[in-house]
């Protein structure tokens, strides 16, 4: 059964799948902990607000942790493209 979440009423953080995660998953694994990164990304993959989480992390330049299913390195690449698009548009 799929739960439908109305994001116009519920702030995205309150709808995040990571709120229900046990101590088995860290969203701030060491960059060499490939299993830990995979576990965190798996939670994000099923999250109804992963896109909002990723957008927030990119816009606020979060340098640590898994946000919206992306590592810091992946987010840096996304942020560079985002900033280039903003620069081109201005």
Phi, psi and omega in degrees: 000129181265134177268128178264128182245125178274103184286348176286340180256318184261122175302145187303324182296327180287344180259002185290138179295332183293345178294334184259012184276143178279183179291356182288345183236129175250132177268007175229056180285159173297146184296343177270353181273080184296324178293317178297319178296317180297320179297315180295316180296326179296321177296315180297325182299331181260005185277132180288347182238025181300321180295318178294320179297313179297316179301315180298316182296321179290313182296323181267004175056051177292125186260356182227157171084171177262120180231127180059027178080017182233143177281168176304318180297317179295320180292324177300318178296316178297317182296319178301313179298318180299314180294323176297319178296320178296316181297318179295325183285340183266000000 
